[in-house]
Amino acid sequence: MIIRQLHASDRAVWQHLWRGYIEFYQATIPAPQDELTWRRLLDPEYELHGLIAEIDGVALGITHYSFQSSTWAPNNYCYLEDLFVDPSSRGQGVGRALIDAVQEIAIQAGSSRLYWNTDASNETARKLYDSYTTESGKVQYRIALTDTQ
């Protein structure tokens, strides 16, 4: 398995996996947001990064992450925002490999924390996440400031 940064040539496979992720969460994101997210992932000046997992050139999963300053720590935090593995490839270590890759990037960046969120009902993913650490106990609140996510 190869875990690598996304390249411009990955657009079609990224789009397929990204849409699978959005559908999994039964969310609606307009196509222009897909384009904006893709441009941000490829923009070295924008603080959003993406990795892709592949075996024999076949894309199996993606993850997106970013860094943020912290008022609680001298070093940044790394936020693993999205993680999706193609349903036909689950249980093969793809999700773990993607998390491990982001964790290594965060260590190299000097981050003091790697964190992510998931739905409480996402039991399959939580089994994987629980193998890394215990759930934080935090409850997230959201105020929609626009009509988009």
mmCIF file of the C-alpha atoms, coordinates in Angstrom:
data_MODEL
# 
_entry.id   MODEL 
# 
loop_
_atom_site.group_PDB 
_atom_site.id 
_atom_site.type_symbol 
_atom_site.label_atom_id 
_atom_site.label_alt_id 
_atom_site.label_comp_id 
_atom_site.label_asym_id 
_atom_site.label_entity_id 
_atom_site.label_seq_id 
_atom_site.pdbx_PDB_ins_code 
_atom_site.Cartn_x 
_atom_site.Cartn_y 
_atom_site.Cartn_z 
_atom_site.occupancy 
_atom_site.B_iso_or_equiv 
_atom_site.pdbx_formal_charge 
_atom_site.auth_seq_id 
_atom_site.auth_comp_id 
_atom_site.auth_asym_id 
_atom_site.auth_atom_id 
_atom_site.pdbx_PDB_model_num 
ATOM 1   C CA . MET A 1 1   ? 0.000   0.000  0.000   1.00 0.00 ? 1   MET A CA 1 
ATOM 2   C CA . ILE A 1 2   ? 1.222   3.476  -0.864  1.00 0.00 ? 2   ILE A CA 1 
ATOM 3   C CA . ILE A 1 3   ? 0.106   6.568  1.031   1.00 0.00 ? 3   ILE A CA 1 
ATOM 4   C CA . ARG A 1 4   ? 0.986   9.801  -0.748  1.00 0.00 ? 4   ARG A CA 1 
ATOM 5   C CA . GLN A 1 5   ? -0.014  13.415 -1.166  1.00 0.00 ? 5   GLN A CA 1 
ATOM 6   C CA . LEU A 1 6   ? -2.776  14.123 -3.656  1.00 0.00 ? 6   LEU A CA 1 
ATOM 7   C CA . HIS A 1 7   ? -1.685  15.222 -7.138  1.00 0.00 ? 7   HIS A CA 1 
ATOM 8   C CA . ALA A 1 8   ? -3.631  17.127 -9.786  1.00 0.00 ? 8   ALA A CA 1 
ATOM 9   C CA . SER A 1 9   ? -3.924  13.873 -11.763 1.00 0.00 ? 9   SER A CA 1 
ATOM 10  C CA . ASP A 1 10  ? -5.909  12.329 -8.878  1.00 0.00 ? 10  ASP A CA 1 
ATOM 11  C CA . ARG A 1 11  ? -8.973  14.516 -9.454  1.00 0.00 ? 11  ARG A CA 1 
ATOM 12  C CA . ALA A 1 12  ? -11.314 11.807 -10.778 1.00 0.00 ? 12  ALA A CA 1 
ATOM 13  C CA . VAL A 1 13  ? -10.478 9.198  -8.132  1.00 0.00 ? 13  VAL A CA 1 
ATOM 14  C CA . TRP A 1 14  ? -10.540 11.812 -5.379  1.00 0.00 ? 14  TRP A CA 1 
ATOM 15  C CA . GLN A 1 15  ? -13.954 13.000 -6.579  1.00 0.00 ? 15  GLN A CA 1 
ATOM 16  C CA . HIS A 1 16  ? -15.303 9.442  -6.491  1.00 0.00 ? 16  HIS A CA 1 
ATOM 17  C CA . LEU A 1 17  ? -14.038 8.832  -2.941  1.00 0.00 ? 17  LEU A CA 1 
ATOM 18  C CA . TRP A 1 18  ? -15.034 12.313 -1.746  1.00 0.00 ? 18  TRP A CA 1 
ATOM 19  C CA . ARG A 1 19  ? -18.593 11.822 -3.018  1.00 0.00 ? 19  ARG A CA 1 
ATOM 20  C CA . GLY A 1 20  ? -18.691 8.417  -1.283  1.00 0.00 ? 20  GLY A CA 1 
ATOM 21  C CA . TYR A 1 21  ? -17.732 10.144 1.954   1.00 0.00 ? 21  TYR A CA 1 
ATOM 22  C CA . ILE A 1 22  ? -20.419 12.806 1.555   1.00 0.00 ? 22  ILE A CA 1 
ATOM 23  C CA . GLU A 1 23  ? -23.030 10.128 0.758   1.00 0.00 ? 23  GLU A CA 1 
ATOM 24  C CA . PHE A 1 24  ? -21.951 8.056  3.776   1.00 0.00 ? 24  PHE A CA 1 
ATOM 25  C CA . TYR A 1 25  ? -22.815 10.988 6.027   1.00 0.00 ? 25  TYR A CA 1 
ATOM 26  C CA . GLN A 1 26  ? -26.026 11.619 4.074   1.00 0.00 ? 26  GLN A CA 1 
ATOM 27  C CA . ALA A 1 27  ? -24.887 15.184 3.514   1.00 0.00 ? 27  ALA A CA 1 
ATOM 28  C CA . THR A 1 28  ? -25.446 17.536 0.627   1.00 0.00 ? 28  THR A CA 1 
ATOM 29  C CA . ILE A 1 29  ? -22.559 19.588 -0.676  1.00 0.00 ? 29  ILE A CA 1 
ATOM 30  C CA . PRO A 1 30  ? -22.985 21.493 -3.940  1.00 0.00 ? 30  PRO A CA 1 
ATOM 31  C CA . ALA A 1 31  ? -20.619 20.756 -6.825  1.00 0.00 ? 31  ALA A CA 1 
ATOM 32  C CA . PRO A 1 32  ? -18.944 24.190 -6.601  1.00 0.00 ? 32  PRO A CA 1 
ATOM 33  C CA . GLN A 1 33  ? -17.774 23.271 -3.088  1.00 0.00 ? 33  GLN A CA 1 
ATOM 34  C CA . ASP A 1 34  ? -16.166 20.114 -4.492  1.00 0.00 ? 34  ASP A CA 1 
ATOM 35  C CA . GLU A 1 35  ? -14.211 22.290 -6.907  1.00 0.00 ? 35  GLU A CA 1 
ATOM 36  C CA . LEU A 1 36  ? -13.228 24.743 -4.163  1.00 0.00 ? 36  LEU A CA 1 
ATOM 37  C CA . THR A 1 37  ? -12.105 21.931 -1.850  1.00 0.00 ? 37  THR A CA 1 
ATOM 38  C CA . TRP A 1 38  ? -10.063 20.355 -4.636  1.00 0.00 ? 38  TRP A CA 1 
ATOM 39  C CA . ARG A 1 39  ? -8.356  23.677 -5.455  1.00 0.00 ? 39  ARG A CA 1 
ATOM 40  C CA . ARG A 1 40  ? -7.587  24.223 -1.771  1.00 0.00 ? 40  ARG A CA 1 
ATOM 41  C CA . LEU A 1 41  ? -6.089  20.733 -1.426  1.00 0.00 ? 41  LEU A CA 1 
ATOM 42  C CA . LEU A 1 42  ? -3.671  21.480 -4.284  1.00 0.00 ? 42  LEU A CA 1 
ATOM 43  C CA . ASP A 1 43  ? -2.859  25.057 -3.238  1.00 0.00 ? 43  ASP A CA 1 
ATOM 44  C CA . PRO A 1 44  ? 0.446   25.091 -1.311  1.00 0.00 ? 44  PRO A CA 1 
ATOM 45  C CA . GLU A 1 45  ? -0.549  28.445 0.214   1.00 0.00 ? 45  GLU A CA 1 
ATOM 46  C CA . TYR A 1 46  ? -3.811  27.105 1.660   1.00 0.00 ? 46  TYR A CA 1 
ATOM 47  C CA . GLU A 1 47  ? -3.807  25.231 4.969   1.00 0.00 ? 47  GLU A CA 1 
ATOM 48  C CA . LEU A 1 48  ? -5.548  22.071 3.773   1.00 0.00 ? 48  LEU A CA 1 
ATOM 49  C CA . HIS A 1 49  ? -3.771  18.873 2.766   1.00 0.00 ? 49  HIS A CA 1 
ATOM 50  C CA . GLY A 1 50  ? -4.843  15.556 1.338   1.00 0.00 ? 50  GLY A CA 1 
ATOM 51  C CA . LEU A 1 51  ? -3.491  12.031 1.192   1.00 0.00 ? 51  LEU A CA 1 
ATOM 52  C CA . ILE A 1 52  ? -4.568  9.113  -0.934  1.00 0.00 ? 52  ILE A CA 1 
ATOM 53  C CA . ALA A 1 53  ? -4.069  5.398  -0.282  1.00 0.00 ? 53  ALA A CA 1 
ATOM 54  C CA . GLU A 1 54  ? -3.570  3.082  -3.209  1.00 0.00 ? 54  GLU A CA 1 
ATOM 55  C CA . ILE A 1 55  ? -2.568  -0.460 -4.010  1.00 0.00 ? 55  ILE A CA 1 
ATOM 56  C CA . ASP A 1 56  ? -1.289  -1.280 -7.488  1.00 0.00 ? 56  ASP A CA 1 
ATOM 57  C CA . GLY A 1 57  ? -2.417  2.166  -8.672  1.00 0.00 ? 57  GLY A CA 1 
ATOM 58  C CA . VAL A 1 58  ? -5.996  1.685  -7.441  1.00 0.00 ? 58  VAL A CA 1 
ATOM 59  C CA . ALA A 1 59  ? -7.230  4.419  -5.084  1.00 0.00 ? 59  ALA A CA 1 
ATOM 60  C CA . LEU A 1 60  ? -8.740  2.933  -1.914  1.00 0.00 ? 60  LEU A CA 1 
ATOM 61  C CA . GLY A 1 61  ? -9.112  5.867  0.458   1.00 0.00 ? 61  GLY A CA 1 
ATOM 62  C CA . ILE A 1 62  ? -8.492  9.527  1.174   1.00 0.00 ? 62  ILE A CA 1 
ATOM 63  C CA . THR A 1 63  ? -7.949  11.786 4.135   1.00 0.00 ? 63  THR A CA 1 
ATOM 64  C CA . HIS A 1 64  ? -7.781  15.542 4.560   1.00 0.00 ? 64  HIS A CA 1 
ATOM 65  C CA . TYR A 1 65  ? -6.017  17.351 7.379   1.00 0.00 ? 65  TYR A CA 1 
ATOM 66  C CA . SER A 1 66  ? -4.942  20.804 8.476   1.00 0.00 ? 66  SER A CA 1 
ATOM 67  C CA . PHE A 1 67  ? -2.967  22.482 11.237  1.00 0.00 ? 67  PHE A CA 1 
ATOM 68  C CA . GLN A 1 68  ? -4.257  25.051 13.690  1.00 0.00 ? 68  GLN A CA 1 
ATOM 69  C CA . SER A 1 69  ? -2.724  27.234 16.376  1.00 0.00 ? 69  SER A CA 1 
ATOM 70  C CA . SER A 1 70  ? -3.597  26.447 19.958  1.00 0.00 ? 70  SER A CA 1 
ATOM 71  C CA . THR A 1 71  ? -4.161  28.650 22.970  1.00 0.00 ? 71  THR A CA 1 
ATOM 72  C CA . TRP A 1 72  ? -3.528  25.587 25.160  1.00 0.00 ? 72  TRP A CA 1 
ATOM 73  C CA . ALA A 1 73  ? -0.186  24.455 23.778  1.00 0.00 ? 73  ALA A CA 1 
ATOM 74  C CA . PRO A 1 74  ? 2.989   26.030 22.386  1.00 0.00 ? 74  PRO A CA 1 
ATOM 75  C CA . ASN A 1 75  ? 2.764   23.913 19.230  1.00 0.00 ? 75  ASN A CA 1 
ATOM 76  C CA . ASN A 1 76  ? 0.007   23.484 16.680  1.00 0.00 ? 76  ASN A CA 1 
ATOM 77  C CA . TYR A 1 77  ? -2.707  20.871 16.615  1.00 0.00 ? 77  TYR A CA 1 
ATOM 78  C CA . CYS A 1 78  ? -3.323  18.673 13.587  1.00 0.00 ? 78  CYS A CA 1 
ATOM 79  C CA . TYR A 1 79  ? -6.968  18.136 12.678  1.00 0.00 ? 79  TYR A CA 1 
ATOM 80  C CA . LEU A 1 80  ? -7.802  15.066 10.613  1.00 0.00 ? 80  LEU A CA 1 
ATOM 81  C CA . GLU A 1 81  ? -10.984 16.392 9.044   1.00 0.00 ? 81  GLU A CA 1 
ATOM 82  C CA . ASP A 1 82  ? -12.097 13.709 6.599   1.00 0.00 ? 82  ASP A CA 1 
ATOM 83  C CA . LEU A 1 83  ? -11.270 10.013 6.306   1.00 0.00 ? 83  LEU A CA 1 
ATOM 84  C CA . PHE A 1 84  ? -12.941 7.698  3.825   1.00 0.00 ? 84  PHE A CA 1 
ATOM 85  C CA . VAL A 1 85  ? -12.149 4.212  2.622   1.00 0.00 ? 85  VAL A CA 1 
ATOM 86  C CA . ASP A 1 86  ? -13.968 2.657  -0.308  1.00 0.00 ? 86  ASP A CA 1 
ATOM 87  C CA . PRO A 1 87  ? -16.477 0.162  1.163   1.00 0.00 ? 87  PRO A CA 1 
ATOM 88  C CA . SER A 1 88  ? -14.999 -2.700 -0.878  1.00 0.00 ? 88  SER A CA 1 
ATOM 89  C CA . SER A 1 89  ? -11.590 -2.067 0.737   1.00 0.00 ? 89  SER A CA 1 
ATOM 90  C CA . ARG A 1 90  ? -12.602 -1.767 4.381   1.00 0.00 ? 90  ARG A CA 1 
ATOM 91  C CA . GLY A 1 91  ? -11.021 -4.100 6.900   1.00 0.00 ? 91  GLY A CA 1 
ATOM 92  C CA . GLN A 1 92  ? -7.718  -4.177 4.987   1.00 0.00 ? 92  GLN A CA 1 
ATOM 93  C CA . GLY A 1 93  ? -5.864  -1.573 7.049   1.00 0.00 ? 93  GLY A CA 1 
ATOM 94  C CA . VAL A 1 94  ? -6.410  1.360  4.689   1.00 0.00 ? 94  VAL A CA 1 
ATOM 95  C CA . GLY A 1 95  ? -7.968  3.629  7.317   1.00 0.00 ? 95  GLY A CA 1 
ATOM 96  C CA . ARG A 1 96  ? -5.210  2.781  9.795   1.00 0.00 ? 96  ARG A CA 1 
ATOM 97  C CA . ALA A 1 97  ? -2.529  3.480  7.188   1.00 0.00 ? 97  ALA A CA 1 
ATOM 98  C CA . LEU A 1 98  ? -4.048  6.884  6.428   1.00 0.00 ? 98  LEU A CA 1 
ATOM 99  C CA . ILE A 1 99  ? -4.298  7.815  10.121  1.00 0.00 ? 99  ILE A CA 1 
ATOM 100 C CA . ASP A 1 100 ? -0.735  6.624  10.712  1.00 0.00 ? 100 ASP A CA 1 
ATOM 101 C CA . ALA A 1 101 ? 0.481   8.764  7.802   1.00 0.00 ? 101 ALA A CA 1 
ATOM 102 C CA . VAL A 1 102 ? -1.236  11.880 9.153   1.00 0.00 ? 102 VAL A CA 1 
ATOM 103 C CA . GLN A 1 103 ? 0.109   11.097 12.620  1.00 0.00 ? 103 GLN A CA 1 
ATOM 104 C CA . GLU A 1 104 ? 3.651   10.922 11.240  1.00 0.00 ? 104 GLU A CA 1 
ATOM 105 C CA . ILE A 1 105 ? 3.166   14.211 9.359   1.00 0.00 ? 105 ILE A CA 1 
ATOM 106 C CA . ALA A 1 106 ? 1.867   15.818 12.556  1.00 0.00 ? 106 ALA A CA 1 
ATOM 107 C CA . ILE A 1 107 ? 4.881   14.559 14.519  1.00 0.00 ? 107 ILE A CA 1 
ATOM 108 C CA . GLN A 1 108 ? 7.240   15.893 11.855  1.00 0.00 ? 108 GLN A CA 1 
ATOM 109 C CA . ALA A 1 109 ? 5.429   19.263 12.003  1.00 0.00 ? 109 ALA A CA 1 
ATOM 110 C CA . GLY A 1 110 ? 5.906   19.379 15.776  1.00 0.00 ? 110 GLY A CA 1 
ATOM 111 C CA . SER A 1 111 ? 2.186   19.184 16.495  1.00 0.00 ? 111 SER A CA 1 
ATOM 112 C CA . SER A 1 112 ? 1.227   18.622 20.103  1.00 0.00 ? 112 SER A CA 1 
ATOM 113 C CA . ARG A 1 113 ? -2.046  16.881 19.262  1.00 0.00 ? 113 ARG A CA 1 
ATOM 114 C CA . LEU A 1 114 ? -3.748  14.957 16.462  1.00 0.00 ? 114 LEU A CA 1 
ATOM 115 C CA . TYR A 1 115 ? -7.517  14.861 16.707  1.00 0.00 ? 115 TYR A CA 1 
ATOM 116 C CA . TRP A 1 116 ? -10.632 14.075 14.699  1.00 0.00 ? 116 TRP A CA 1 
ATOM 117 C CA . ASN A 1 117 ? -14.400 13.797 15.052  1.00 0.00 ? 117 ASN A CA 1 
ATOM 118 C CA . THR A 1 118 ? -16.891 11.173 14.021  1.00 0.00 ? 118 THR A CA 1 
ATOM 119 C CA . ASP A 1 119 ? -20.561 10.542 14.544  1.00 0.00 ? 119 ASP A CA 1 
ATOM 120 C CA . ALA A 1 120 ? -21.364 8.655  17.749  1.00 0.00 ? 120 ALA A CA 1 
ATOM 121 C CA . SER A 1 121 ? -23.257 6.135  15.605  1.00 0.00 ? 121 SER A CA 1 
ATOM 122 C CA . ASN A 1 122 ? -20.258 5.377  13.352  1.00 0.00 ? 122 ASN A CA 1 
ATOM 123 C CA . GLU A 1 123 ? -19.478 2.140  15.207  1.00 0.00 ? 123 GLU A CA 1 
ATOM 124 C CA . THR A 1 124 ? -17.236 0.614  12.541  1.00 0.00 ? 124 THR A CA 1 
ATOM 125 C CA . ALA A 1 125 ? -14.919 3.611  12.415  1.00 0.00 ? 125 ALA A CA 1 
ATOM 126 C CA . ARG A 1 126 ? -14.996 3.990  16.188  1.00 0.00 ? 126 ARG A CA 1 
ATOM 127 C CA . LYS A 1 127 ? -13.571 0.484  16.591  1.00 0.00 ? 127 LYS A CA 1 
ATOM 128 C CA . LEU A 1 128 ? -10.531 1.647  14.632  1.00 0.00 ? 128 LEU A CA 1 
ATOM 129 C CA . TYR A 1 129 ? -10.340 4.996  16.454  1.00 0.00 ? 129 TYR A CA 1 
ATOM 130 C CA . ASP A 1 130 ? -10.642 3.328  19.853  1.00 0.00 ? 130 ASP A CA 1 
ATOM 131 C CA . SER A 1 131 ? -7.497  1.329  19.028  1.00 0.00 ? 131 SER A CA 1 
ATOM 132 C CA . TYR A 1 132 ? -5.573  4.641  19.019  1.00 0.00 ? 132 TYR A CA 1 
ATOM 133 C CA . THR A 1 133 ? -6.968  6.411  22.050  1.00 0.00 ? 133 THR A CA 1 
ATOM 134 C CA . THR A 1 134 ? -10.065 6.866  24.145  1.00 0.00 ? 134 THR A CA 1 
ATOM 135 C CA . GLU A 1 135 ? -12.886 9.122  23.058  1.00 0.00 ? 135 GLU A CA 1 
ATOM 136 C CA . SER A 1 136 ? -12.307 12.684 24.284  1.00 0.00 ? 136 SER A CA 1 
ATOM 137 C CA . GLY A 1 137 ? -15.682 13.159 25.926  1.00 0.00 ? 137 GLY A CA 1 
ATOM 138 C CA . LYS A 1 138 ? -16.096 16.504 24.206  1.00 0.00 ? 138 LYS A CA 1 
ATOM 139 C CA . VAL A 1 139 ? -19.445 17.528 22.793  1.00 0.00 ? 139 VAL A CA 1 
ATOM 140 C CA . GLN A 1 140 ? -19.398 19.637 19.662  1.00 0.00 ? 140 GLN A CA 1 
ATOM 141 C CA . TYR A 1 141 ? -21.784 22.556 19.130  1.00 0.00 ? 141 TYR A CA 1 
ATOM 142 C CA . ARG A 1 142 ? -22.397 24.206 15.775  1.00 0.00 ? 142 ARG A CA 1 
ATOM 143 C CA . ILE A 1 143 ? -23.996 27.447 14.741  1.00 0.00 ? 143 ILE A CA 1 
ATOM 144 C CA . ALA A 1 144 ? -24.654 27.654 11.005  1.00 0.00 ? 144 ALA A CA 1 
ATOM 145 C CA . LEU A 1 145 ? -23.540 31.095 9.853   1.00 0.00 ? 145 LEU A CA 1 
ATOM 146 C CA . THR A 1 146 ? -24.511 30.540 6.221   1.00 0.00 ? 146 THR A CA 1 
ATOM 147 C CA . ASP A 1 147 ? -26.841 28.207 4.403   1.00 0.00 ? 147 ASP A CA 1 
ATOM 148 C CA . THR A 1 148 ? -23.923 25.868 3.590   1.00 0.00 ? 148 THR A CA 1 
ATOM 149 C CA . GLN A 1 149 ? -22.171 23.362 5.853   1.00 0.00 ? 149 GLN A CA 1 
# 
